[in-house]
Amino acid sequence: MSEVMTLRDHLEELRKRLLLIVIFVVIAMITAFIFRDGILNFLLEPGFSQLDEKPIATEVLETVSVTFKVTLMVAFVVSTPMLLYQLIMFASPGLTVREKVYLFLFLPAVIIAFVTGMAFAYYVLFPPAFNFLFNFGSENINAEIRISSYINVLLSLMFWMGIIFQIPLILFGLARLGVVTPRVLGRFRRFAILLAFVAAAIITPTFDPVNQTLVAVPIVVLYEFGIVLARLGQFLRKRSSRDREQKGILRTVCTKLKFW
C-alpha cells in the first residue's frame, strides 16, 4: 500500500510541476504577444537596419503566422530554464548531493551557451549572410524578401548555433561519464574540422566560403575548448573514483574493527 501511495505522491508532484510549466509557458506567450511589435523589430534589425526596404507578405495569413511563430519561439526560449529547473527538482529526491551540485551548475552553463550561440548568429553571422543574399544578382533582379522566409532563416540559424555552442558541455559530460577521453578527442581533431565545415555548409544560408568560415571556425574553437573541458571531466572522474575506493577501504577497516 505504501508503494502505491509513494507512486501516487510522485505522480501528484509531477502533475503540479507540469502545471507550473504550462502556466509559465502561457504567461510567456501572452507577454511575447503583447510585445510582438518590439520583438519583430528586433528580429528585423540585423537584416533591414541598413536598408530602406521592408519585408513583404504575399499571403493573407502570412503576418499572423509569423507573429505566432515568433511568439512561440520567445516563449520556448524564456520557458526553457523553468522547464529544466522543474525537471531537476522532480528528479532531485533520487539524486546524491554531488549529482545535485553538478546539475545546478550545469543548468546555467547550458542556458548561457545556448544564448551565446543565438547572439553569435544574430550579431555576427546573419548580417553578412543576409547582405550577401540580398545583393546577389541585384544588377538584374529587384529583391523583395518575404517576412516568413526571413524569419524562418534567422530563427533556424539562431537555434542551430545555440545547439552548436553546447559542444564543450557535451564533451565535458561524456568525459565525466568515461565515454570519451581527451586523447581520443585529440586524435579525432582532423575529422572534427572536416565535420565543422560540412555542418557550416548545411547551416549557413549562403554558399560563399566567407560566411561558411564564420560558422566553421567557431565550431572548431568550441571543439578545442571542449577538449579542455574534457580534461577537467576526466580529472573529476578519476578523483571521484579515488574517493569511492578510499571510502570502500575505510568501510572495510571499520567492519573488521567491529568484528574484532
DODO-914940 format. One record per atom (N, C-alpha, C, O): residue in three letters; z, x, y. Coordinates in pm, whole numbers, plus 32768, in hexadecimal, padded with zeros to 4 digits. Atoms other than C-alpha are relative to their C-alpha. Layout:
# DODO-914940
AlaZXY ...
This chain:
# DODO-914940
Met800080537F87 Met800080008000 Met80008056807E Met7FBD803780E1 Ser7FF87FA77F8C Ser8056811F80ED Ser7F7A8040801D Ser7F5580558091 Glu80837FC47FEB Glu7F0281B980B1 Glu7FA37F9E8047 Glu7F547FC5809D Val805380647FBE Val7E5D80708113 Val80247FF58093 Val7FCB7FED80E9 Met7FD480077F75 Met7F2F805D824F Met7FD4807B804D Met7FAC807180C1 Thr802C7F867FBE Thr7EDD81C7829E Thr7F6B7FF98020 Thr7F41801D808E Leu808F80107FE9 Leu7D6B81838277 Leu7FE77F99806E Leu7F8F7FAB80C2 Arg800F80677F9A Arg7D91804A8349 Arg80228038808A Arg7FE1801980EE Asp7FDA7FC27F80 Asp7E4181128457 Asp7F91805B8035 Asp7F73805B80AC His806E7FA87FD7 His7D278211845A His7F8A7FAF8034 His7F4D7FD28099 Leu807080547FD4 Leu7C2081018475 Leu801E7FBE8086 Leu7FC57FAF80DA Glu7FDA803D7F81 Glu7CE1805B858D Glu7FF780668072 Glu7FC9804580E0 Glu800C7F977F9A Glu7CF781A5864A Glu7F6E801E801F Glu7F4980318093 Leu808F7FE87FEB Leu7B8381DF8614 Leu7FC27F918054 Leu7F707FAA80AB Arg803580727FB3 Arg7B3980828699 Arg8026800C8093 Arg7FD37FF380EB Lys7FD37FF27F75 Lys7C0980C287D2 Lys7FB4806E8049 Lys7F8D805E80BD Arg80457F907FC0 Arg7B6382108816 Arg7F6C7FE08017 Arg7F338005807D Leu808B802B7FED Leu7A06818187E1 Leu7FF57F9D8073 Leu7F947F9F80C0 Leu7FFF80607F92 Leu7A5F806788CE Leu800C80488087 Leu7FCA802480E8 Leu7FF37FB17F86 Leu7ACD816689D4 Leu7F7C80438024 Leu7F5680498099 Ile80817FBE7FE8 Ile7983821F89AA Ile7F9B7F9D8037 Ile7F537FBB8096 Val805F80677FD3 Val78B880DF89D0 Val801D7FD78090 Val7FC27FCB80E1 Ile7FDA80267F77 Ile797B807B8B07 Ile7FD8806D8063 Ile7FA4805080CF Phe80227F907FA7 Phe794A81D58B9E Phe7F6A80088016 Phe7F3C801F8086 Val80927FFB7FF5 Val77D481D08B53 Val7FCD7F8F805A Val7F757FA580AD Val802A80727FAD Val77AD80768BEF Val801F80198093 Val7FCC7FFF80EA Ile7FDC7FE07F75 Ile786880E38D28 Ile7FA3806B8039 Ile7F79806280AC Ala805B7F967FD3 Ala7791821D8D3B Ala7F757FC8801D Ala7F357FF0807E Met8084803C7FEA Met7652814D8D19 Met7FFE7FAC8080 Met7F9F7FB380CD Ile7FFA80537F87 Ile76BF80588E27 Ile80048058807D Ile7FC0803D80DF Thr7FF67FA47F8E Thr771E81768F10 Thr7F7A8044801B Thr7F4F8050808E Ala80837FBF7FF0 Ala75D482288ECF Ala7F997F9F8039 Ala7F447FC78089 Phe806080637FCC Phe751480E68F12 Phe80187FE68094 Phe7FB97FD380E0 Ile7FE180167F73 Ile75CA80B5905C Ile7FC680708057 Ile7F93805880C4 Phe80317F8B7FB5 Phe7568821590CA Phe7F76802C7FD0 Phe7F5480A27FD8 Arg80817FDE803C Arg740E8204902B Arg7F9F80408063 Arg7F54809A803F Asp805D7FC77F9D Asp73528250916E Asp801F8093801A Asp7FC480E68021 Gly7FDA7F757FEB Gly7416838D91AD Gly7FE180577F88 Gly7FB780CA7F98 Ile801D7FB4807A Ile73EE83FA9042 Ile7F6B801A7FF3 Ile7F4180897FD1 Leu80927FEE8007 Leu727683BF9049 Leu7FCF80658068 Leu7F7880B7804B Asn80267F9E7F99 Asn725784809190 Asn8025808D7FD5 Asn7FDC80EC7FEF Phe7FD57F7D8032 Phe731A859D90F2 Phe7FA080347F97 Phe7F7E80AA7F96 Leu805C7FD58069 Leu723185A48FC6 Leu7F74801D8036 Leu7F2C80707FFF Leu80837FE77FC5 Leu70FC859890A3 Leu7FFF807E8056 Leu7F9480B28076 Glu7FF67F8F7FA4 Glu717986B8917A Glu7FB8807D7FD0 Glu7F6C80B7801E Pro80407F818027 Pro710387E390A6 Pro7F687FF97FFA Pro7F2580607FFF Gly8091800A800A Gly6FA2875B908B Gly7FBC7FDB8082 Gly7F51801080A2 Phe804580387F8B Phe6F5586A291CE Phe803C802A8085 Phe80117FFA80EE Ser7FC17FD97F82 Ser7033874C92D0 Ser7FA08049805D Ser7FAB803E80D7 Gln805E7FB37FAF Gln6F16882D9344 Gln7F797FB98011 Gln7F1A7FF28047 Leu807F804A7FFA Leu6E098721932D Leu800E7F86805A Leu807C7F51806D Asp8003807D7FB4 Asp6DA585FF9409 Asp7FE67F887FA6 Asp7FE67F167FD3 Glu8020806A8060 Glu6D55853992D0 Glu807F7FBD7FCC Glu80ED7FF37FD6 Lys7F9880488048 Lys6E2A8438921E Lys7FC97FD77F78 Lys7F517FC07F6A Pro8032802C8083 Pro6E1883DA90AE Pro7FD47F6F8006 Pro7FFF7F22805D Ile803680888002 Ile6D5F829C9057 Ile802D7FB87F82 Ile80557FF77F20 Ala7FE580558075 Ala6DA0817C8F67 Ala7F847FAD7FE7 Ala7F567F66803F Thr807D80458020 Thr6C7180EC8EB6 Thr80167F847FAB Thr7FB67F3E7F89 Glu7FE08076804E Glu6D237FDC8DF0 Glu806C7FB08047 Glu80B97FE68095 Val7FA380597FBB Val6DF17EB38E60 Val809180277FE5 Val80E480298040 Leu7F777FE28027 Leu6F2A7F188DA1 Leu801F80967FFE Leu808A80BE7FD0 Glu7FED7F70800C Glu6F0180908DC4 Glu807A8030804F Glu80CA807E801C Thr7F8E7FD77FAF Thr6FFC80BB8EDF Thr80847FD27FC3 Thr80E7801A7FC5 Val7F878035803F Val70F97FDE8E2D Val802480527F85 Val809880767F71 Ser7FE57FB3807A Ser70D4809B8CE4 Ser8030808D8020 Ser808880C27FDC Val7FD57F7A7FD8 Val70F681EB8D93 Val80907FFC8032 Val80E180538010 Thr7F77800D7FCD Thr722E81778E49 Thr80637FED7F8E Thr80CF80297F8F Phe7FA980178073 Phe72C480FB8D02 Phe801180807FAF Phe807F809E7F81 Lys7FF87F83804B Lys727182438C54 Lys805980678046 Lys80AA80AA8006 Val7FAD7FA37FB3 Val730D83128D6A Val80927FD67FFB Val80EB802B7FF0 Thr7F7780328009 Thr744182348D64 Thr803F80237F7B Thr80B2804F7F76 Leu7FCD7FDD8085 Leu746882688BEE Leu801980967FF5 Leu807D80BF7FBB Met7FF07F6F8006 Met743883E08C14 Met8080802D8046 Met80CD807C8010 Val7F897FDC7FB4 Val754483FD8D1E Val807E7FD17FB7 Val80E1801B7FB0 Ala7F8D8033804A Ala763283228C56 Ala801D80547F85 Ala8091806D7F64 Phe7FEF7FAC8077 Phe75F783F78B20 Phe804080868025 Phe809E80B27FE3 Val7FCB7F7E7FD7 Val763A853F8BD7 Val80917FF4802C Val80E580468006 Val7F7880117FCC Val777084BC8C87 Val80617FDA7F91 Val80D680017F95 Ser7FA88033806A Ser77FA84178B4C Ser801480627F8D Ser807080517F3E Thr7FF57FA2806F Thr77C5853D8A60 Thr808980427FF6 Thr80C080487F88 Pro7F797FC7800B Pro791085EB8ABA Pro80667F9C7FCB Pro80BB7FBF7F78 Met7FA580698030 Met79C984A28A84 Met7FEC7FE67F6C Met804D7FD77F22 Leu801E8016808D Leu791A846D8937 Leu8039806F7FA9 Leu807A80547F44 Leu7FCE7F8F804D Leu796D85CA88B9 Leu809880047FFF Leu80D680227F99 Tyr7F6E7FFF7FF7 Tyr7AD485B08933 Tyr803D7F977FA3 Tyr809E7FB37F5D Gln7FCB806B8056 Gln7B0E8465887F Gln7FEE80227F6C Gln804680047F1B Leu80157FD8808B Leu7A7784ED873D Leu8064806B7FD6 Leu809880687F66 Ile7F9E7F97801F Ile7B578620874D Ile808C7FC57FF1 Ile80D57FE97F95 Met7F7C803E8007 Met7C8C854D8791 Met800F7FAD7F81 Met807C7FA57F49 Phe7FF9804E807B Phe7C36846C866B Phe8014805A7F87 Phe805D80377F2A Ala7FF57FA48072 Ala7C1485988581 Ala8078805D800A Ala809880A07FA9 Ser7F957F9E7FEA Ser7D3A865C8614 Ser80767FF77FA0 Ser80AF805F7F7F Pro7F908002805E Pro7E4985D98525 Pro7FE880507F80 Pro8047807E7F42 Gly801E7FB58079 Gly7D9686858405 Gly7FE080928018 Gly7FB780D97FBC Leu80227F767FDD Leu7D6487CF84BC Leu807E80538014 Leu80E8801F8037 Thr7F927FA57FE5 Thr7E4388FF84D4 Thr8006801D8096 Thr7FAB7FF980E1 Val7FF17FDF7F72 Val7EC4897C8622 Val7F92805D802E Val7F5B804D809B Arg80697FA17FDC Arg7DCB8A9B8621 Arg7F797FBB800B Arg7F2B7FD88066 Glu807F80497FFB Glu7CA889B085D6 Glu7FF87FA9807D Glu7F8E7F9B80B9 Lys7FFF80507F85 Lys7D1288CE86F5 Lys7FE48057807A Lys7F9A802F80D3 Val80167FA47F8F Val7D1C89F887E2 Val7F6C80258009 Val7F3280258075 Tyr808E7FDC8002 Tyr7BBE8A628775 Tyr7FA97F8D8035 Tyr7F4D7FA38083 Leu805180727FD7 Leu7B34890487A7 Leu800C7FE58096 Leu7FA87FCB80D9 Phe7FED801D7F73 Phe7BCE88D288FE Phe7FCB8070805A Phe7FAE805980CF Leu80427F957FB7 Leu7B4A8A27896B Leu7F687FF57FF3 Leu7F1E80178050 Phe808F800A801C Phe79F789E388CF Phe7FBF7F8F8050 Phe7F4C7F9B807B Leu803880757FBC Leu79C788908975 Leu7FD2801F808F Leu7F60800080B1 Pro80327FDE7F79 Pro79BC890E8AE0 Pro7F8B80627FFC Pro7F308059804F Ala806D7F9F800A Ala78DC8A2F8A73 Ala7F7C7FBB7FE0 Ala7F147FDE8019 Val807A804A8022 Val77E1893E89D7 Val7FCB7FB48079 Val7F537FB58095 Ile8029804E7F8B Ile77DD88638B0D Ile7FC7805B806D Ile7F5F803D80A7 Ile802F7FA37F98 Ile77BA898A8BFC Ile7F78803A7FDB Ile7F2080458030 Ala80807FC8802C Ala76A08A208B2B Ala7F907F9A800F Ala7F227FBB803B Phe806780687FF6 Phe75E488D58B20 Phe7FDA7FE68092 Phe7F647FDD80B3 Val801C80177F72 Val760688998C96 Val7FB78076803D Val7F5E80648090 Thr80457F887FCD Thr759D8A018CDD Thr7F6D7FFF7FD7 Thr7F1680218027 Gly808A8009802E Gly746589D18C0A Gly7FB07F98804D Gly7F3D7FAF8071 Met804480687FB2 Met740F888F8CC0 Met7FE58031808F Met7F7B801880C7 Ala80127FCC7F79 Ala7444893A8E10 Ala7F92806A8005 Ala7F4680718065 Phe80697F9B8006 Phe73658A5C8DA6 Phe7F767FBD7FFD Phe7F1A7FEA8040 Ala808080478007 Ala724F89688D4E Ala7FDF7FC08086 Ala7F6C7FC180B2 Tyr8017804A7F82 Tyr727B88A68E93 Tyr7FDE805F8073 Tyr7F7F804680BD Tyr800F7FA97F8B Tyr729789C78F8A Tyr7F9D80727FED Tyr7F5A809A804C Val804E7F868017 Val71DB8AE78EE5 Val7F7B7FE37FBC Val7F1280127FE7 Leu8075800F8055 Leu70E58A6D8DE1 Leu7F9E7F968031 Leu7F267FAF8039 Phe805A80707FE3 Phe705D891D8E51 Phe7FAF80108081 Phe7F387FF18080 Pro80517FF77F84 Pro6FF489658FBE Pro7F8080507FF2 Pro7F17801C8019 Pro80807FB9800E Pro6EF58A788F6C Pro7FA37FBF7F9A Pro7F297FC17FAA Ala805480428064 Ala6E7E89BB8E38 Ala7FB97F87803D Ala7F427F738027 Phe803C80757FC0 Phe6E44887D8F00 Phe7F9780298067 Phe7F2D7FEB8070 Asn805F7FD17F9B Asn6D9B893D9019 Asn7F7D802E7FBF Asn7F1180147FF3 Phe80777FD38048 Phe6CAD89DC8F1D Phe7FAE7F897FD0 Phe7F347F857FE1 Leu804780748036 Leu6C5888908E7B Leu7FC27FAB806F Leu7F537F78805F Phe803180567F94 Phe6C3087D68FC4 Phe7F84803C8043 Phe7F287FF38069 Asn806F7FBF7FB9 Asn6B4488D7905C Asn7F90802E7FA4 Asn7F29805E7FD2 Phe80687FD5805D Phe6A8089218F1F Phe7F867FA5800E Phe7F907F2C7FFC Gly807B804E7FF0 Gly691A88B38F5B Gly7FFD7FAA807C Gly7FB07F4A8083 Ser7FF980537F88 Ser6971882C90B5 Ser7F8080058053 Ser7F6B7FB080A9 Glu807E7FFA7FB6 Glu681C889B9138 Glu7FA47F8B7FDE Glu7F537F608030 Asn805A806A802E Asn6774878A906E Asn80467F7B7FE5 Asn80067F137FD9 Ile7FB680788028 Ile688986929023 Ile806F7FE58065 Ile80B68040808F Asn7F91802A7FAA Asn697685CF9103 Asn80727FD17FA6 Asn806B7F657F6B Ala7F93801C805E Ala6ABC85D49040 Ala805D7F948037 Ala808A7F9C80A9 Glu7F9C80667FE3 Glu6B99849E9041 Glu805B7FF67F86 Glu802E7FD57F18 Ile7FA17FF5806F Ile6CD284BC8F6C Ile80487F7C7FEB Ile80817F448049 Arg7FB580788023 Arg6D62838E8EBA Arg809480207FF8 Arg80BA80897FC5 Ile7F707FEB7FFF Ile6ED9836A8EE5 Ile8037800D7F72 Ile8091805D7F5A Ser7FCF7FFA808A Ser6F0B832D8D70 Ser7FDE80857FBF Ser803180BE7F78 Ser80287F7F8038 Ser6E4984658D0F Ser80568071803A Ser808280C97FF1 Tyr7FAF7F997FBE Tyr6F0685388E0C Tyr808F80027FC9 Tyr80C3806B7FA6 Ile7F758009802F Ile705E84BC8D9F Ile800A80297F6E Ile8069806D7F48 Asn7FFD7FDC808E Asn700A84E18C2D Asn7FFC80977FED Asn804980CE7F9E Val800B7F6E800C Val6FA3864D8C57 Val807F80448030 Val80B2809E7FEE Leu7F897FC17FC8 Leu70CD86A58D32 Leu807A7FEB7FA7 Leu80C3804B7F8A Leu7F8B801B8053 Leu71D485FA8C59 Leu7FF580477F7A Leu8059807A7F47 Ser80137FB9807F Ser713F868A8B1A Ser801D80948010 Ser805F80D07FBB Leu7FE97F727FE7 Leu714387E78BAF Leu8094801C8015 Leu80C8807E7FDF Met7F717FED7FE7 Met72AA87C38C29 Met80507FF17F7F Met80AE803D7F67 Phe7FB78016807D Phe7320873C8ADA Phe7FF280777FA1 Phe805680A97F6D Trp80167F948061 Trp7281884D8A05 Trp803980848032 Trp806580D57FE1 Met7FC17F877FCD Met72F789628AEC Met80987FF87FF1 Met80D9805E7FD9 Gly7F728010801A Gly745588D28AD0 Gly8023801F7F6F Gly808A805B7F54 Ile7FEC7FE1808E Ile743588E78954 Ile7FF080967FE7 Ile804080D17F9E Ile801A7F718015 Ile73A68A498961 Ile807580548031 Ile809480BB7FF5 Phe7F8F7FB37FCA Phe74CD8AC08A31 Phe807C7FF77FA6 Phe80E280357FC4 Gln7F9480038062 Gln75AD8A688908 Gln7FF580727F9A Gln804E80837F48 Ile80177F978064 Ile751E8B908843 Ile8076805F7FF1 Ile80A180787F81 Pro7F8E7FA48011 Pro763D8C838890 Pro80777FBF7FBA Pro80B77FFE7F66 Leu7F8E8044803E Leu77448B82882F Leu7FE57FE47F6D Leu80407FEC7F1A Ile80238018808D Ile768A8B2B86EE Ile801080807FAF Ile8046807E7F41 Leu7FF57F818047 Leu76758C9A868B Leu8092802A7FF2 Leu80BA80617F8C Phe7F717FE38009 Phe77E68CC786DB Phe80417FAF7F91 Phe808D7FE47F40 Gly7FC680568067 Gly78418B9D8601 Gly7FD680297F74 Gly802980297F18 Leu80307FD68084 Leu77698C1484DF Leu804380837FD5 Leu806680937F60 Ala7FBC7F838021 Ala78028D7184F1 Ala80937FE77FE3 Ala80CD80277F8C Arg7F7380208017 Arg795E8CDC8507 Arg80157FC47F76 Arg807D7FD97F38 Leu7FF8803C8086 Leu79198C1983C7 Leu7FD2805F7F93 Leu7FE280417F1D Gly802F7FA08063 Gly78848D4A831C Gly7F757FE47FCC Gly7F4D801F7F68 Val80888021802E Val77278CB582FB Val7FA080718021 Val7F4A80937FD0 Val80547F8F7FD6 Val76818DD283BC Val805A80708032 Val80D0805C804C Thr7FBA7F8D7FC9 Thr76E68F2C8432 Thr7FAE803A8073 Thr7F3580258079 Pro804C7FC17F92 Pro76898FED856E Pro7F92805D7FCE Pro7F298069800D Arg80667FA58036 Arg75CD90E88495 Arg7F847FB37FD7 Arg7F147FDE7FF2 Val807280538029 Val74F18FD78401 Val7FB57FCD807A Val7F3A7FCC807D Leu803F80317F85 Leu74B18F48855B Leu7FB2806E8046 Leu7F488056807E Gly80477F907FC4 Gly745190A185D9 Gly7F7E801E7FB7 Gly7F19803C7FF6 Arg807A7FE9804D Arg735790CD84BF Arg7F997F928018 Arg7F217FA8800D Phe805880727FEA Phe72C78F77850E Phe7FC97FFD808E Phe7F827F9F80B2 Arg802180017F71 Arg728E8FD7867C Arg7F697FF08019 Arg7F417FA1806F Arg809180087FEA Arg711490098660 Arg7FCB7F727FE8 Arg7F7B7F3E8035 Phe802B8088801D Phe70E58EB685BF Phe80357F9F806B Phe7FF27F3D808D Ala7FC680567F98 Ala71CB8E1B86C5 Ala7FAB8005807F Ala7F967F9E80BF Ile80567FF37F89 Ile70F08EA487DE Ile7F7E7FB17FEB Ile7F4F7F6C8046 Leu807A804A801E Leu6FBA8E188733 Leu80187F698007 Leu7FC87F208042 Leu7FE0808E7FFD Leu70608CC68701 Leu801E7FD0808D Leu80037F5C80AF Ala7FE580257F75 Ala70D08CC9886D Ala7F807FDE804A Ala7F7A7F7D8094 Phe807F801B7FBC Phe6F698CDC88E5 Phe7FB97F877FC3 Phe7F747F3D8009 Val80398078803E Val6EFB8BD687E8 Val80457F838038 Val80037F21805B Ala7FB680717FC8 Ala70108AED8861 Ala7FDB7FEA8091 Ala7FD07F7780BE Ala8027800D7F73 Ala6FB08B3789CA Ala7F787FBD800D Ala7F637F6C8067 Ala8085803E7FFC Ala6E478AD88981 Ala80087F6A7FE3 Ala7FB87F1C8017 Ile7FF2808E8022 Ile6EBE898C88EF Ile80477FB48070 Ile801F7F458093 Ile7FAD80447F9D Ile6FC1893889F9 Ile7FBD7FFA8088 Ile7FC17F9380CC Thr80397FF87F7A Thr6F0689A98B2F Thr7F8C7F9F8010 Thr7F337F9B7FBA Pro806E805F7FED Pro6E23889A8BBD Pro7F7C80428027 Pro7F1380028020 Thr807B7FB97FDB Thr6D2889A28C31 Thr7FDA80637F93 Thr8029807F7F39 Phe802F7FA08063 Phe6C588A998B6A Phe7FED808B803D Phe7FB580E37FFC Asp800F7F7B7FC4 Asp6C658BBD8C5E Asp8071805B7FD1 Asp80E0802B7FBC Pro7F9C7FA48037 Pro6D218CF58BE7 Pro80788015805A Pro80E480378029 Val7F907FE97FA5 Val6DFA8D0E8D1F Val80707F9C7FE6 Val80E47FC37FD7 Asn7F9A80678017 Asn6EAF8BC38CEA Asn803780077F72 Asn80AE7FEC7F5D Gln7FCE7FF18088 Gln6EC58BFD8B74 Gln806280757FF7 Gln80C4806F7FAD Thr7FA57F8E7FFE Thr6F678D4E8BB8 Thr80857FDA8041 Thr80EE800B8019 Leu7F86802F7FC0 Leu70618C9F8C9E Leu805C7FB97F9D Leu80D57FB77FB0 Val7FB080418067 Val70D48BDD8B6B Val802680627F92 Val809880627F64 Ala7FE97FA78071 Ala70B38CED8A63 Ala806A806A801E Ala80BF80877FCA Val7FA27F947FDE Val71768DFC8B1B Val80917FCF7FFC Val80E580137FC0 Pro7F768030800E Pro72B48D288B44 Pro80297FE77F70 Pro809C7FFD7F4C Ile7FDE8015808D Ile72A28CCC89D3 Ile802580847FBE Ile8086808B7F73 Val7FE27F7B8038 Val72988E3E8976 Val808780328034 Val80D780687FE8 Val7F807FD67FC6 Val73B78E878A66 Val80747FB37FC0 Val80DC7FED7FA2 Leu7F9980528041 Leu747F8D6789D2 Leu8018802E7F71 Leu808A802D7F42 Tyr7FF17FCD8089 Tyr743D8DEF8875 Tyr805180817FFF Tyr80AA80927FAC Glu7FB57F837FF8 Glu74BC8F4888DA Glu80937FE58022 Glu80ED80247FEA Phe7F7680257FE0 Phe75EF8EAB8977 Phe80447FBF7F89 Phe80BC7FCF7F74 Gly7FCA803C807A Gly761B8DE48837 Gly802B80697F9B Gly808D80547F53 Ile7FD87F93805A Ile76268F2B8772 Ile80888039802B Ile80DC80587FD8 Val7F7E7FD07FCC Val77428FA08855 Val806F7F9F7FD9 Val80DA7FC97FAC Leu7F9C80628027 Leu77FD8E5B8819 Leu80147FFD7F69 Leu80827FE07F3A Ala7FF37FFB8092 Ala77B48E7A86A4 Ala805F80707FD7 Ala80AA80627F76 Arg7FA17F94801C Arg786E8FC786A6 Arg808F7FD18017 Arg80E97FF07FC9 Leu7F7C80387FE6 Leu79948F158743 Leu80297F9F7F93 Leu809B7FA17F65 Gly7FE2805E806B Gly797E8E018640 Gly802180457F7E Gly807C80197F36 Gln7FE37FB3807A Gln79758EFD8524 Gln808980418009 Gln80D380447FA6 Phe7F7C7FC37FEC Phe7AA48FB085B5 Phe806F7F9A7FED Phe80D27FB57FAA Leu7F9B8069800F Leu7B678E6A85CD Leu800B7FD37F6F Leu80787FB37F40 Arg7FFD8028808D Arg7B058E128469 Arg804D80667FAE Arg809E80417F59 Lys7FBA7F97804A Lys7B808F6183E4 Lys80957FFF801F Lys80E8800F7FC6 Arg7F7380047FDB Arg7CC38F4884A7 Arg80467F887FC0 Arg80B77F927F92 Ser7FC78077803F Ser7CFD8DE78426 Ser801380177F6B Ser80777FEA7F32 Ser7FF37FE2808F Ser7CBE8E6182C2 Ser8076805C7FE6 Ser80C080497F86 Arg7F8D7FA68010 Arg7DBA8F7C82EF Arg80837FB58012 Arg80E47FCE7FCA Asp7F86804E7FEA Asp7EBB8E878377 Asp80217FAD7F85 Asp80967FA27F60 Arg7FE780508078 Arg7E908DA98245 Arg803280577F8E Arg808B802E7F43 Glu7FD37FA48069 Glu7EB78ED4815D Glu809180298016 Glu80E0802E7FB8 Gln7F777FD87FE2 Gln7FF48F43820D Gln80617F8E7FE7 Gln80CF7FA47FB4 Lys7FAA8073801B Lys80848DE581FE Lys80107FE97F6A Lys807B7FC57F3B Gly7FF780108091 Gly802F8DD4808C Gly805D80667FC2 Gly80AB80457F69 Ile7FA77F978033 Ile80DE8F208049 Ile80917FE08022 Ile80EA7FED7FCF Leu7F7980227FD5 Leu820C8EB38114 Leu80377F8B7FB0 Leu80AD7F8A7F8C Arg7FD48073804F Arg821B8D688059 Arg8024802A7F72 Arg80857FF97F39 Thr7FE57FCF8087 Thr820C8E1E7F0A Thr8084804C7FFB Thr80D3803B7F9E Val7F847FB27FFB Val83238F0D7F6E Val80797FA3800D Val80DD7FB67FC9 Cys7F91805E7FEE Cys84008DEE7FE4 Cys801C7FB27F80 Cys808F7F987F5E Thr7FEE8049807E Thr83C38D337E9F Thr804980567F99 Thr80A180257F53 Lys7FBF7FA6805F Lys84288E627DD1 Lys809280178025 Lys80E8801F7FCD Leu7F767FED7FD5 Leu85608E987EA3 Leu80567F877FDD Leu80C97F947FB3 Lys7FB680788025 Lys85C68D2F7E6C Lys80177FFC7F69 Lys80817FCF7F3C Phe7FF380028092 Phe85888D577CF7 Phe8071805C7FD2 Phe80BE803B7F79 Trp7F977FA38027 Trp86698E877CE3 Trp80887FD4803A Trp80ED80178024 
